Amino acid sequence: MKICDLTQAYTDQSGGIKTYIDSKRQYISRYSNNKHLLIIPGEKDYAEKNGNLTVYQVKSPVIPNCEPYRFILRLWKVFSILKEEEPDIIELGSPYVLPWPAFYYRQFKKCVIFGFYHTDFPDAYVKPFIQQSVVSIFTNSGVKIARSYSKLIYNQTDAVFTSSGSFQSMLTVDLFKPVHYVALGVDINLFHPAKRSYALRRSLGVRDDDVLLIYAGRMDQEKKVDQILSAFRILTIRRKYKLLLIGEGPLRKSLEGESQNLPGVIFRPYIENRSLLAKYLASSDIYVTAGPYETFGLSVLEAQASGLASVGVDAGALQERITPEIGILGEVNNPDQFAVNILKIAENGLFRKKEAARKTVESNYSWTGTFQKIFTFYEHYYKLKSIKYSSPNQLKNLVNIPVKNYFSR
């Protein structure tokens, strides 16, 4: 089979979606005879083939205030690539406009289209945008329209993946297509407590007995890094706490400005070298994240694999990633409580929680398991395209999926 990933959310500085796609391509290259096609936005039209892996960049404009992210508008170009490459499986990583050339291509070639619900964009992007840029009374209407568009897109796929149990429940109600839970994975050899470096800590001005908090990810409104900074401001009376913020984004400059007179805050740019990122994580003590819109929380998982306890907010997939044994959750937009939770973790069994975090990841998450499950779905649904069923029970028995409402189109 030839498998195509089609997404807007892929740049050199991307986070979880890029990690997921790159890990899939590594899996295909090492363990599979399948071929992989990646279509993403870029500065110019560009194509590169390396063995069974192909990537196409489609020249696209930069999204204002979201550099370096770009947005593909030349949908005819995407369709021409699909027509030339003829993928059997298309996985949609973005629900905006890229699905349409995929849906059109399906009219000419037998293929299966999956949607991966990587981002809850109505709440994560549309709601904040309206609140900041438009009259706030339109917020509910705007979110409702975005939610309806999301349903329109995902209901035209053959099936939907999500890496969050809570979002699976929501999507199962909203959609009439099968919704499958697929946990993402982590490279437990790369992200490992053994990478801890006291020399690295000292180079940051962090003493051996200090508590180093770390956040690694995009600095934008969705991630609410400003809430982390507000919580840390409360902790500054305790000199042993330091905060390391790694990443880029539209809010980085303003965050740096806010922290100029705040001792103990350290900024580092986006780290493309995954081994170096693993070293920074393992050399820290507590991972902090305040974003309520996570659909999986891959950065949290990488931190836990590195032996870090976690402090987060009680929303989205963080409710699944951060359990009482390995961390603590608090209210969204409550920096006072966030600071208290950091103190609770740091001063009450931190070492025990760090050990438990590592063991949890070792026991439950691997990229091999993730892609074995996904490729099973790929193969099953592709077979369905060649078979006509006389009853819903035959479909249910073949792919072992819930069929409620599936035939109500």
Secondary structure as GFF3:
##gff-version 3
##sequence-region A 1 409
A	DSSP	beta_strand	2	6	.	.	.	ID=ss1
A	DSSP	alpha_helix	16	31	.	.	.	ID=ss2
A	DSSP	beta_strand	35	42	.	.	.	ID=ss3
A	DSSP	beta_strand	46	50	.	.	.	ID=ss4
A	DSSP	beta_strand	53	59	.	.	.	ID=ss5
A	DSSP	alpha_helix	75	85	.	.	.	ID=ss6
A	DSSP	beta_strand	89	92	.	.	.	ID=ss7
A	DSSP	alpha_helix	99	105	.	.	.	ID=ss8
A	DSSP	beta_strand	112	116	.	.	.	ID=ss9
A	DSSP	alpha_helix	121	121	.	.	.	ID=ss10
A	DSSP	pi_helix	122	126	.	.	.	ID=ss11
A	DSSP	alpha_helix	127	133	.	.	.	ID=ss12
A	DSSP	three_ten_helix	136	138	.	.	.	ID=ss13
A	DSSP	alpha_helix	139	154	.	.	.	ID=ss14
A	DSSP	beta_strand	159	162	.	.	.	ID=ss15
A	DSSP	alpha_helix	165	174	.	.	.	ID=ss16
A	DSSP	beta_strand	179	181	.	.	.	ID=ss17
A	DSSP	three_ten_helix	193	195	.	.	.	ID=ss18
A	DSSP	alpha_helix	198	203	.	.	.	ID=ss19
A	DSSP	beta_strand	211	216	.	.	.	ID=ss20
A	DSSP	alpha_helix	225	235	.	.	.	ID=ss21
A	DSSP	beta_strand	241	246	.	.	.	ID=ss22
A	DSSP	alpha_helix	252	258	.	.	.	ID=ss23
A	DSSP	beta_strand	265	268	.	.	.	ID=ss24
A	DSSP	alpha_helix	274	282	.	.	.	ID=ss25
A	DSSP	beta_strand	286	288	.	.	.	ID=ss26
A	DSSP	alpha_helix	298	305	.	.	.	ID=ss27
A	DSSP	beta_strand	309	313	.	.	.	ID=ss28
A	DSSP	alpha_helix	318	321	.	.	.	ID=ss29
A	DSSP	beta_strand	327	330	.	.	.	ID=ss30
A	DSSP	alpha_helix	335	347	.	.	.	ID=ss31
A	DSSP	alpha_helix	350	364	.	.	.	ID=ss32
A	DSSP	alpha_helix	367	384	.	.	.	ID=ss33
A	DSSP	alpha_helix	392	399	.	.	.	ID=ss34
###
